[in-house]
Amino acid sequence: MRWRVNSKRTLYQDQWVHLRTADVELPDGRHLDHRLIETGPGVGAVVVVDHKVLLLWRHRFITDTWGWEIPLGGIEPGESAEAAARREVEEETGWRPTGALTPLTYTQPSPGLITSEHHIFRAEQAELIGEPRDYFESERIEWIPLTDVRRLIDTGDITAATTLTVLLYLA
């Protein structure tokens, strides 16, 4: 059953997010005043070398939680998704993917609330070029054995939707 959007109205907008309210009509005729968040597309990469995956240990202030995540960010105007994925890995980790980046998967982490979409690539080679430019993105960066991923999910150390999707896809 498809919900019908009769109208949308802006509540707030800046360069990162567009918050709207929508008059949504349900199939039975009832109406909802639904909130939605619109964002630009995101991109990330899972870098796997020698059966280890490159992850960032991050604090997320919104949920006040810590967890392992893949490098992920936005696509700049005029930038291809692949170029953005390479840039995000380098900026957030200090590692540069050196081989081909191949499309791995596409995900919408929370489609009931946000238009966020993530285009994820896979890299199988990388070289350390120095400290991450975006040093504030994470407390530490590590190569985690793929055999440890299930345990990290079970202990709640991996909870971010896109990272979970990608790592489970690899498994």
PAGU-716902 format. One record per residue (C-alpha): residue in three letters; x, z, y. Coordinates in nm, 4 decimals. Layout:
REM PAGU-716902
+------+----------+----------+----------+
! rest !       px !       pz !       py !
+------+----------+----------+----------+
!  ALA !        X !        Z !        Y !
...
+------+----------+----------+----------+
REM end
This chain:
REM PAGU-716902
+------+----------+----------+----------+
! rest !       px !       pz !       py !
+------+----------+----------+----------+
!  MET !   0.0000 !   0.0000 !   0.0000 !
!  ARG !   0.1406 !  -0.1051 !   0.3322 !
!  TRP !   0.1183 !   0.1149 !   0.6405 !
!  ARG !   0.0311 !  -0.0703 !   0.9609 !
!  VAL !   0.2163 !   0.0017 !   1.2860 !
!  ASN !  -0.0239 !  -0.0426 !   1.5778 !
!  SER !   0.2183 !   0.0506 !   1.8555 !
!  LYS !   0.5532 !   0.2126 !   1.9318 !
!  ARG !   0.6583 !   0.4100 !   2.2372 !
!  THR !   1.0098 !   0.5159 !   2.3397 !
!  LEU !   1.0744 !   0.8894 !   2.3649 !
!  TYR !   1.4511 !   0.8650 !   2.4222 !
!  GLN !   1.7217 !   0.5987 !   2.4090 !
!  ASP !   2.0992 !   0.5835 !   2.4547 !
!  GLN !   2.3824 !   0.3671 !   2.3166 !
!  TRP !   2.3621 !   0.5298 !   1.9702 !
!  VAL !   1.9987 !   0.6078 !   1.9009 !
!  HIS !   1.6475 !   0.5017 !   1.9934 !
!  LEU !   1.3835 !   0.7690 !   1.9265 !
!  ARG !   1.0265 !   0.6431 !   1.9155 !
!  THR !   0.6789 !   0.7548 !   1.8301 !
!  ALA !   0.4606 !   0.5121 !   1.6384 !
!  ASP !   0.0862 !   0.4927 !   1.5908 !
!  VAL !   0.0733 !   0.4265 !   1.2166 !
!  GLU !  -0.2487 !   0.3392 !   1.0362 !
!  LEU !  -0.2691 !   0.4387 !   0.6698 !
!  PRO !  -0.4528 !   0.2209 !   0.4164 !
!  ASP !  -0.7506 !   0.4608 !   0.4245 !
!  GLY !  -0.7847 !   0.4174 !   0.8031 !
!  ARG !  -0.6325 !   0.7496 !   0.9106 !
!  HIS !  -0.3713 !   0.7441 !   1.1896 !
!  LEU !  -0.0392 !   0.9244 !   1.2109 !
!  ASP !   0.1689 !   0.9876 !   1.5184 !
!  HIS !   0.4960 !   0.9244 !   1.3341 !
!  ARG !   0.8493 !   0.9661 !   1.4713 !
!  LEU !   1.1194 !   0.7139 !   1.3938 !
!  ILE !   1.4854 !   0.6865 !   1.4769 !
!  GLU !   1.6429 !   0.3448 !   1.5217 !
!  THR !   2.0192 !   0.2964 !   1.4998 !
!  GLY !   2.2591 !   0.0070 !   1.4693 !
!  PRO !   2.3986 !  -0.0918 !   1.1326 !
!  GLY !   2.6735 !   0.1115 !   0.9732 !
!  VAL !   2.9605 !   0.0126 !   0.7536 !
!  GLY !   3.1997 !   0.1886 !   0.5246 !
!  ALA !   3.4482 !   0.1411 !   0.2479 !
!  VAL !   3.5267 !   0.3110 !  -0.0758 !
!  VAL !   3.8996 !   0.2792 !  -0.1360 !
!  VAL !   3.9953 !   0.3181 !  -0.5018 !
!  VAL !   4.3620 !   0.2997 !  -0.6058 !
!  ASP !   4.4988 !   0.4100 !  -0.9437 !
!  HIS !   4.1669 !   0.5711 !  -1.0432 !
!  LYS !   4.1587 !   0.7820 !  -0.7266 !
!  VAL !   3.9190 !   0.7521 !  -0.4328 !
!  LEU !   4.0113 !   0.8131 !  -0.0688 !
!  LEU !   3.7807 !   1.0804 !   0.0779 !
!  LEU !   3.7520 !   1.2878 !   0.3945 !
!  TRP !   3.6689 !   1.6599 !   0.3919 !
!  ARG !   3.4287 !   1.6911 !   0.6849 !
!  HIS !   3.2200 !   1.9486 !   0.8609 !
!  ARG !   2.8764 !   1.8250 !   0.9704 !
!  PHE !   2.7619 !   2.0420 !   1.2584 !
!  ILE !   2.3988 !   1.9286 !   1.2303 !
!  THR !   2.3582 !   2.0865 !   0.8864 !
!  ASP !   2.6575 !   2.3234 !   0.9251 !
!  THR !   2.7929 !   2.2047 !   0.5906 !
!  TRP !   3.1246 !   2.0794 !   0.4529 !
!  GLY !   3.1670 !   1.7926 !   0.2097 !
!  TRP !   3.3670 !   1.4964 !   0.0883 !
!  GLU !   3.2699 !   1.1583 !   0.2339 !
!  ILE !   3.3900 !   0.8005 !   0.2372 !
!  PRO !   3.4999 !   0.6507 !   0.5722 !
!  LEU !   3.1868 !   0.5300 !   0.7501 !
!  GLY !   3.0969 !   0.4232 !   1.1021 !
!  GLY !   2.9372 !   0.1681 !   1.3272 !
!  ILE !   2.9882 !  -0.2028 !   1.3764 !
!  GLU !   3.1086 !  -0.2904 !   1.7250 !
!  PRO !   2.9553 !  -0.5877 !   1.9144 !
!  GLY !   3.1029 !  -0.9146 !   1.7892 !
!  GLU !   3.2696 !  -0.7455 !   1.4922 !
!  SER !   3.2042 !  -0.8530 !   1.1339 !
!  ALA !   3.0977 !  -0.5908 !   0.8831 !
!  GLU !   3.4201 !  -0.6398 !   0.6860 !
!  ALA !   3.6395 !  -0.6017 !   0.9961 !
!  ALA !   3.4463 !  -0.2872 !   1.0925 !
!  ALA !   3.4962 !  -0.1404 !   0.7444 !
!  ARG !   3.8719 !  -0.2017 !   0.7663 !
!  ARG !   3.8846 !  -0.0466 !   1.1142 !
!  GLU !   3.6849 !   0.2613 !   1.0094 !
!  VAL !   3.9107 !   0.3312 !   0.7104 !
!  GLU !   4.2211 !   0.3031 !   0.9269 !
!  GLU !   4.0846 !   0.5066 !   1.2195 !
!  GLU !   3.9467 !   0.7877 !   1.0049 !
!  THR !   4.2167 !   0.8148 !   0.7369 !
!  GLY !   4.5424 !   0.6554 !   0.8560 !
!  TRP !   4.5315 !   0.4275 !   0.5507 !
!  ARG !   4.4956 !   0.0496 !   0.5959 !
!  PRO !   4.3216 !  -0.1543 !   0.3256 !
!  THR !   4.5716 !  -0.4309 !   0.2447 !
!  GLY !   4.3960 !  -0.6432 !  -0.0120 !
!  ALA !   4.0573 !  -0.8038 !  -0.0195 !
!  LEU !   3.7531 !  -0.6047 !   0.0777 !
!  THR !   3.4610 !  -0.6943 !  -0.1442 !
!  PRO !   3.0976 !  -0.6131 !  -0.0712 !
!  LEU !   2.9937 !  -0.3289 !  -0.3022 !
!  THR !   2.6439 !  -0.2201 !  -0.2045 !
!  TYR !   2.3894 !  -0.1813 !   0.0725 !
!  THR !   2.1933 !   0.1377 !   0.1292 !
!  GLN !   1.9295 !   0.2825 !   0.3602 !
!  PRO !   2.0009 !   0.6577 !   0.3474 !
!  SER !   1.6668 !   0.7836 !   0.4835 !
!  PRO !   1.4165 !   0.4972 !   0.5293 !
!  GLY !   1.1215 !   0.7300 !   0.5869 !
!  LEU !   1.2669 !   0.8429 !   0.9189 !
!  ILE !   1.5591 !   0.6267 !   1.0325 !
!  THR !   1.6428 !   0.2558 !   1.0341 !
!  SER !   2.0026 !   0.3378 !   0.9393 !
!  GLU !   2.1547 !   0.0829 !   0.7050 !
!  HIS !   2.5010 !   0.0984 !   0.5524 !
!  HIS !   2.6986 !  -0.2025 !   0.4283 !
!  ILE !   2.9636 !  -0.0706 !   0.1910 !
!  PHE !   3.2780 !  -0.2509 !   0.0817 !
!  ARG !   3.5345 !  -0.1775 !  -0.1872 !
!  ALA !   3.9100 !  -0.1872 !  -0.1389 !
!  GLU !   4.1621 !  -0.1586 !  -0.4197 !
!  GLN !   4.4838 !  -0.1528 !  -0.2164 !
!  ALA !   4.5890 !   0.0465 !   0.0871 !
!  GLU !   4.9034 !   0.1455 !   0.2728 !
!  LEU !   4.9641 !   0.4575 !   0.4784 !
!  ILE !   5.0281 !   0.3540 !   0.8388 !
!  GLY !   5.0357 !   0.7001 !   0.9954 !
!  GLU !   4.8075 !   0.9740 !   1.1145 !
!  PRO !   4.4388 !   0.8902 !   1.1593 !
!  ARG !   4.3491 !   0.7846 !   1.5128 !
!  ASP !   4.0202 !   0.9720 !   1.4829 !
!  TYR !   4.1900 !   1.2939 !   1.3680 !
!  PHE !   3.8794 !   1.4931 !   1.4674 !
!  GLU !   3.6692 !   1.3208 !   1.1988 !
!  SER !   3.7918 !   1.5421 !   0.9147 !
!  GLU !   3.9885 !   1.8519 !   0.8274 !
!  ARG !   4.1792 !   1.6719 !   0.5541 !
!  ILE !   4.2080 !   1.3404 !   0.3751 !
!  GLU !   4.2807 !   1.3227 !   0.0043 !
!  TRP !   4.2970 !   1.0887 !  -0.2912 !
!  ILE !   4.0498 !   1.2443 !  -0.5357 !
!  PRO !   4.0632 !   1.1482 !  -0.9056 !
!  LEU !   3.7469 !   0.9611 !  -1.0033 !
!  THR !   3.7202 !   1.1978 !  -1.2995 !
!  ASP !   3.6610 !   1.4846 !  -1.0489 !
!  VAL !   3.3684 !   1.3176 !  -0.8718 !
!  ARG !   3.0963 !   1.4443 !  -1.1077 !
!  ARG !   3.2197 !   1.8038 !  -1.0720 !
!  LEU !   3.2267 !   1.7704 !  -0.6898 !
!  ILE !   2.8675 !   1.6446 !  -0.6945 !
!  ASP !   2.7627 !   1.9288 !  -0.9262 !
!  THR !   2.9254 !   2.1918 !  -0.7012 !
!  GLY !   2.7666 !   2.0491 !  -0.3857 !
!  ASP !   3.0951 !   1.9281 !  -0.2389 !
!  ILE !   2.9577 !   1.5730 !  -0.2247 !
!  THR !   2.6068 !   1.5572 !  -0.0761 !
!  ALA !   2.6113 !   1.2836 !   0.1907 !
!  ALA !   2.3638 !   1.0172 !   0.0776 !
!  THR !   2.5806 !   0.7092 !   0.1244 !
!  THR !   2.8854 !   0.8688 !  -0.0352 !
!  LEU !   2.6728 !   0.9853 !  -0.3295 !
!  THR !   2.5191 !   0.6405 !  -0.3686 !
!  VAL !   2.8552 !   0.4660 !  -0.3654 !
!  LEU !   3.0335 !   0.7040 !  -0.6000 !
!  LEU !   2.7471 !   0.7070 !  -0.8481 !
!  TYR !   2.7370 !   0.3265 !  -0.8282 !
!  LEU !   3.1067 !   0.3176 !  -0.9204 !
!  ALA !   3.0455 !   0.5516 !  -1.2140 !
+------+----------+----------+----------+
REM end
